[in-house]
């Protein structure tokens, strides 16, 4: 690992809400939320009342009666997010974008041009504010993990530089939920054993963490608590999987809920795979029940797939298997599909009709070719007339659309 702090993590503050306040100056300084039925993003003024992303709109209004909901300008989010990343790229080519509004950068090789890492971070913040009118927080540290934590500490609209000589002193005083990989479930489990800070986590025996969180997560968090993070930046990194999920509220675990939701998710995923010619071999589903516990199931195929209906049927089989293993669970709150083991380059190979049991799963079979042809026709129509011009009928019925697909696409990684 580097011995000097040259890794930057830049994160646009309350990005979607900040863009809305930029586009409509009358919203500045006022509590706003992007969305309607559900909060997609909230301004800092709204967060002060307890409004959070993912919260139901009714609950958000109860917490903040003066809350203003706006529909969202998704093209402007993409435009301004790209522009902010471009500003970072003007200082160094070593930029790893991890979402629409945040990125890592390694400035070790450009200090002779632009000054010390702290000066570069300040210059980035100044340019984003001046040229785009948006606030951005930057953390500077020796590792990716610590730089990301530093940017969170810097919010809103700040800069934090972590000196390598005092990094553990800085890190160990912070709340454990600031760590990469500690979500609400892990936070609650750690709290049960009295671990509230990163310093307390660092002093917890490894066997205790592994028993509580699992071997992989326990080992990873133990290392990060001591700032042992050897990961290097990966500019232009391609995603190793493609996935989508749908929070459906509390719905009965029945086919009329499951089938259209899975077909809608499969349609979104498969279209991306076909667009980049990157079919995948492993299909994984996640089912979250009414009590918020989740179960996953996966299957790995002989041949990679990217056909919408084929993916949807496989996902449905896996979800049915999950429900069969949990007969007492009658309510589901979320369904998710992901496709992994993606092919880097791929040509469809035709297969003879041999009557094999898994022929319906083979993209080169007669049925697989028919589905592929139909999907390609759908793709061409959508390319010309837009996504909503055509689709699978059952995928448009009974699917929760509290979160617009345009918003979900902003989070999709490059395949």
C-alpha positions in Angstrom: 0.0 0.0 0.0 1.0 3.6 -0.6 2.7 5.4 2.3 1.3 8.8 1.4 -2.3 10.0 1.1 -2.9 10.2 -2.6 -6.3 8.5 -3.0 -9.3 10.8 -3.4 -12.9 9.9 -3.0 -15.2 12.6 -4.4 -19.0 12.5 -3.7 -21.5 15.0 -4.9 -23.7 16.0 -1.9 -27.4 15.1 -1.9 -26.9 14.9 -5.7 -30.4 14.5 -7.1 -31.9 17.0 -4.7 -29.0 19.5 -5.3 -29.6 19.3 -9.0 -33.3 20.1 -8.5 -32.3 23.1 -6.4 -29.9 24.2 -9.1 -32.5 23.9 -11.8 -35.1 25.8 -9.7 -33.5 28.4 -7.5 -36.8 28.8 -5.6 -36.2 25.4 -4.0 -32.8 26.4 -2.5 -32.7 26.3 1.2 -36.1 24.4 1.4 -36.7 20.8 2.3 -37.3 18.9 -1.0 -37.6 15.2 -2.0 -37.3 13.7 -5.4 -40.1 11.2 -6.0 -43.7 10.9 -4.9 -45.0 7.6 -3.5 -41.5 6.9 -2.3 -38.5 9.2 -1.5 -35.8 8.7 -4.1 -33.5 11.4 -2.7 -33.8 14.2 -0.1 -32.1 17.5 0.4 -30.1 18.2 3.5 -32.9 20.5 4.6 -35.3 17.5 4.5 -32.8 15.1 6.0 -32.8 17.4 9.1 -36.4 16.3 9.7 -35.5 12.6 9.4 -36.5 12.2 5.7 -34.4 9.5 4.0 -34.2 7.8 0.7 -36.5 4.8 0.4 -39.0 6.2 2.8 -42.7 6.2 1.9 -44.0 9.6 0.8 -46.7 9.6 3.4 -44.2 9.0 6.3 -41.9 11.7 4.9 -44.7 14.3 4.9 -45.6 13.4 8.4 -42.0 14.1 9.5 -41.8 17.2 7.4 -45.2 18.8 6.6 -43.5 21.5 4.5 -41.7 18.9 2.3 -41.8 19.7 -1.4 -41.8 16.7 -3.8 -40.4 17.1 -7.3 -40.6 14.6 -10.1 -37.0 14.5 -11.1 -34.9 15.5 -14.2 -33.1 12.3 -15.0 -31.3 13.5 -18.1 -29.9 16.4 -16.1 -28.7 14.0 -13.4 -26.7 12.1 -16.0 -25.4 15.2 -17.7 -24.2 16.9 -14.5 -22.8 13.6 -13.1 -20.8 13.1 -16.2 -19.5 16.7 -16.1 -18.4 16.3 -12.5 -16.4 13.1 -13.3 -14.9 14.9 -16.2 -13.5 17.6 -13.9 -11.8 14.9 -11.9 -10.4 13.4 -15.1 -8.8 16.8 -16.0 -6.4 16.2 -13.1 -5.6 12.5 -13.4 -6.4 9.7 -15.8 -6.6 7.3 -12.9 -10.3 7.7 -12.1 -12.6 4.9 -11.0 -16.2 5.9 -11.2 -18.4 3.8 -8.9 -21.7 5.5 -9.4 -23.3 8.5 -11.2 -22.2 10.9 -8.4 -19.0 9.5 -6.9 -15.6 8.4 -8.0 -12.1 7.5 -6.7 -9.0 9.1 -8.1 -5.3 8.4 -7.6 -3.3 11.7 -7.9 0.1 10.3 -7.0 1.5 10.9 -10.5 0.2 14.4 -11.0 1.3 16.3 -7.9 4.2 17.9 -9.9 1.6 19.5 -12.1 -1.2 20.4 -9.8 0.3 20.5 -6.3 -0.3 18.3 -3.2 -3.3 15.9 -3.1 -5.1 18.3 -0.7 -4.6 21.2 -3.2 -5.9 19.0 -6.0 -8.9 18.0 -4.0 -9.6 21.7 -3.2 -9.3 22.6 -6.9 -11.7 19.9 -7.9 -14.3 21.2 -5.3 -13.8 24.7 -6.5 -14.3 23.9 -10.2 -17.4 21.7 -9.6 -18.9 24.5 -7.6 -18.0 27.2 -10.1 -18.6 25.4 -13.3 -21.6 23.2 -12.4 -23.1 25.0 -9.4 -23.0 21.8 -7.2 -21.5 21.0 -3.8 -19.1 18.1 -3.6 -17.3 16.5 -0.7 -13.8 15.0 -1.0 -11.8 12.7 1.2 -8.1 12.2 0.8 -6.4 9.2 2.4 -3.9 6.4 1.8 -6.5 3.7 0.9 -9.8 3.6 -0.9 -11.7 2.6 2.2 -10.4 5.4 4.3 -10.8 8.0 1.5 -14.5 7.0 1.2 -15.0 7.3 4.9 -13.2 10.7 4.9 -15.6 12.0 2.3 -18.5 11.0 4.4 -17.1 12.8 7.4 -16.5 15.8 5.2 -20.2 16.1 4.2 -21.8 18.4 3.5 -19.6 20.3 1.0 -16.3 19.7 2.8 -12.8 18.4 2.5 -11.1 16.0 4.9 -7.4 14.9 4.5 -6.3 12.0 6.7 -2.7 12.1 7.7 -1.1 8.6 7.4 0.5 9.2 10.8 -2.8 9.6 12.6 -5.2 7.5 10.4 -6.0 4.9 13.0 -6.7 7.6 15.6 -9.1 9.2 13.1 -10.7 5.9 12.0 -11.2 4.2 15.3 -13.3 7.1 16.8 -15.9 6.8 14.0 -19.2 5.0 14.0 -19.1 1.5 12.7 -21.8 2.1 10.1 -19.5 4.4 8.2 -17.5 1.3 7.1 -18.0 0.0 3.6 -20.1 -3.1 4.0 -21.8 -2.4 7.3 -25.5 -2.0 6.5 -28.4 -1.9 8.9 -28.4 -5.7 9.5 -24.6 -5.8 10.2 -24.9 -2.7 12.3 -27.7 -4.2 14.5 -25.7 -7.5 14.9 -22.6 -5.6 16.0 -24.6 -3.5 18.4 -25.8 -6.7 20.1 -22.2 -7.4 21.2 -21.5 -3.8 22.1 -19.6 -2.8 18.9 -20.6 0.7 18.0 -17.3 2.2 16.8 -14.7 1.1 14.3 -12.2 1.0 17.1 -14.3 -1.4 19.1 -14.6 -3.5 15.9 -10.9 -3.5 15.5 -10.4 -5.0 19.0 -13.1 -7.7 18.5 -11.6 -11.2 18.0 -11.8 -12.4 14.5 -13.6 -15.6 15.4 -16.3 -13.6 17.0 -16.8 -11.4 13.9 -16.8 -14.5 11.7 -19.5 -16.2 13.8 -21.6 -13.1 13.8 -21.2 -12.0 10.2 -19.8 -15.0 8.3 -16.2 -15.8 7.5 -15.8 -13.6 4.4 -17.5 -10.5 5.9 -15.9 -10.9 9.3 -12.4 -11.2 7.8 -12.9 -8.2 5.5 -14.2 -5.9 8.1 -11.5 -6.9 10.6 -8.9 -5.9 8.0 -10.6 -2.6 7.1 -10.9 -1.7 10.7 -7.1 -1.5 10.7 -7.1 0.3 7.3 -5.6 -2.8 5.6 -7.0 -2.2 2.1 -4.7 -3.3 -0.7 -7.2 -2.6 -3.5 -6.0 -0.5 -6.4 -8.0 1.8 -8.6 -9.5 0.2 -11.6 -10.2 2.8 -14.3 -12.8 1.8 -17.0 -13.8 -1.2 -15.0 -16.6 -3.2 -16.5 -19.3 -4.8 -14.4 -19.0 -8.5 -13.7 -22.8 -8.9 -13.3 -26.0 -7.2 -14.2 -29.0 -7.0 -11.8 -32.2 -5.3 -11.0 -34.6 -5.4 -8.0 -38.1 -4.3 -7.2 -39.3 -3.4 -3.8 -43.0 -4.3 -3.9 -44.2 -3.3 -0.5 -45.9 -6.2 1.4 -47.5 -8.4 -1.2 -48.8 -12.0 -1.1 -46.3 -14.6 -2.4 -48.5 -15.5 -5.3 -47.9 -16.0 -9.0 -49.9 -12.9 -10.0 -47.4 -10.8 -8.1 -44.3 -12.8 -8.7 -44.5 -13.5 -12.5 -45.0 -9.9 -13.8 -42.4 -8.5 -11.5 -39.8 -11.0 -12.5 -40.6 -10.5 -16.2 -40.2 -6.8 -15.8 -36.8 -7.2 -14.1 -35.7 -9.8 -16.6 -36.6 -7.4 -19.4 -34.4 -4.7 -18.0 -31.5 -7.0 -17.4 -31.6 -9.0 -20.6 -31.8 -5.8 -22.8 -28.6 -4.5 -21.2 -26.9 -7.9 -21.8 -27.9 -8.0 -25.4 -26.9 -4.4 -26.0 -23.3 -5.2 -25.0 -23.3 -8.8 -26.3 -22.5 -10.1 -22.8 -24.8 -13.0 -21.9 -24.3 -14.7 -18.6 -24.2 -18.2 -17.2 -25.3 -17.8 -13.6 -28.7 -16.6 -12.6 -29.4 -15.6 -9.0 -32.6 -14.5 -7.4 -33.2 -12.8 -4.1 -36.5 -13.0 -2.2 -37.1 -10.7 0.8 -39.9 -11.7 3.0 -42.3 -9.5 5.1 -40.0 -9.7 8.1 -37.1 -8.3 5.9 -35.1 -11.6 6.0 -33.8 -12.5 2.6 -33.0 -15.8 0.8 -31.0 -16.2 -2.4 -30.9 -19.1 -4.9 -28.8 -19.5 -8.1 -28.2 -21.8 -11.0 -25.3 -22.0 -13.5 -26.1 -22.9 -17.0 -24.2 -24.8 -19.7 -24.5 -21.9 -22.1 -24.8 -18.1 -21.4 -28.2 -16.5 -21.9 -29.6 -13.0 -22.6 -33.1 -13.8 -23.7 -35.8 -12.0 -21.7 -38.4 -14.8 -21.3 -35.7 -17.4 -20.8 -34.2 -15.4 -17.9 -37.7 -14.7 -16.5 -38.6 -18.4 -16.4 -35.4 -19.4 -14.8 -35.9 -16.7 -12.2 -39.4 -17.9 -11.5 -38.2 -21.5 -11.0 -35.7 -20.3 -8.5 -38.2 -18.1 -6.6 -40.7 -21.0 -6.5 -37.9 -23.2 -5.0 -37.3 -20.5 -2.3 -41.0 -20.4 -1.4 -41.2 -24.2 -1.4 -38.3 -24.2 1.1 -40.1 -21.6 3.3 -43.8 -22.6 3.3 -44.6 -20.5 6.3 -43.6 -17.3 4.5 -46.7 -15.8 2.9 -45.6 -12.2 2.3 -42.8 -10.9 0.1 -41.5 -7.4 0.0 -38.7 -7.5 -2.6 -37.7 -9.5 -5.6 -34.3 -9.3 -7.4 -32.5 -11.0 -10.3 -28.8 -10.8 -11.2 -26.9 -12.5 -14.0 -23.2 -13.1 -13.5 -20.3 -15.0 -15.2 -20.7 -12.7 -18.2 -19.0 -13.5 -21.4 -16.5 -11.0 -22.7 -17.2 -11.8 -26.4 -19.8 -14.2 -27.6 -21.4 -15.6 -30.8 -24.7 -17.6 -30.7 -24.1 -21.2 -31.6 -27.1 -23.2 -33.1 -28.0 -26.6 -31.7 -29.7 -29.6 -33.2 -33.2 -30.4 -31.8 -32.2 -33.5 -29.8 -35.0 -33.4 -27.3 -32.8 -32.7 -24.4 -34.4 -32.0 -21.0 -32.8 -28.5 -20.7 -33.5 -27.5 -24.3 -35.7 -24.6 -23.1 -32.6 -23.2 -21.4 -30.4 -23.5 -24.4 -30.1 -20.2 -26.4 -29.1 -22.1 -29.6 -32.2 -24.4 -29.6 -35.2 -23.8 -31.8 -37.1 -22.2 -28.9 -34.1 -20.2 -27.8 -33.6 -18.8 -31.3 -37.3 -17.9 -31.5 -37.0 -16.0 -28.2 -33.7 -14.3 -29.4 -35.3 -13.2 -32.6 -38.3 -11.7 -30.8 -36.0 -9.9 -28.3 -33.9 -8.4 -31.1 -37.1 -7.1 -32.8 -38.1 -5.5 -29.5 -34.7 -4.0 -29.1 -34.8 -2.4 -32.6 -38.2 -0.9 -31.9 -37.1 0.5 -28.6 -33.9 1.9 -30.1 -36.0 3.9 -32.6 -39.1 4.8 -30.7 -38.1 4.6 -27.0 -38.3 2.0 -24.3 -42.1 2.4 -23.7 -43.0 1.8 -27.3 -43.1 -2.0 -26.9 -42.8 -4.6 -24.2 -44.0 -7.8 -22.8 -47.6 -7.4 -21.9 -47.6 -9.3 -18.6 -44.5 -7.3 -17.5 -46.6 -4.1 -17.5 -49.4 -5.4 -15.3 -49.3 -5.4 -11.5 -45.7 -4.2 -11.3 -44.9 -1.7 -8.6 -43.4 1.4 -10.3 -42.9 3.6 -7.2 -39.3 4.0 -8.4 -39.1 5.0 -12.0 -37.0 2.9 -14.3 -35.2 6.1 -15.4 -33.9 6.5 -11.9 -32.9 2.9 -11.6 -30.9 3.1 -14.8 -28.7 5.9 -13.3 -27.3 3.3 -10.9 -26.5 0.7 -13.6 -22.8 0.0 -14.1 -21.2 -0.1 -17.5 -21.2 -3.6 -19.0 
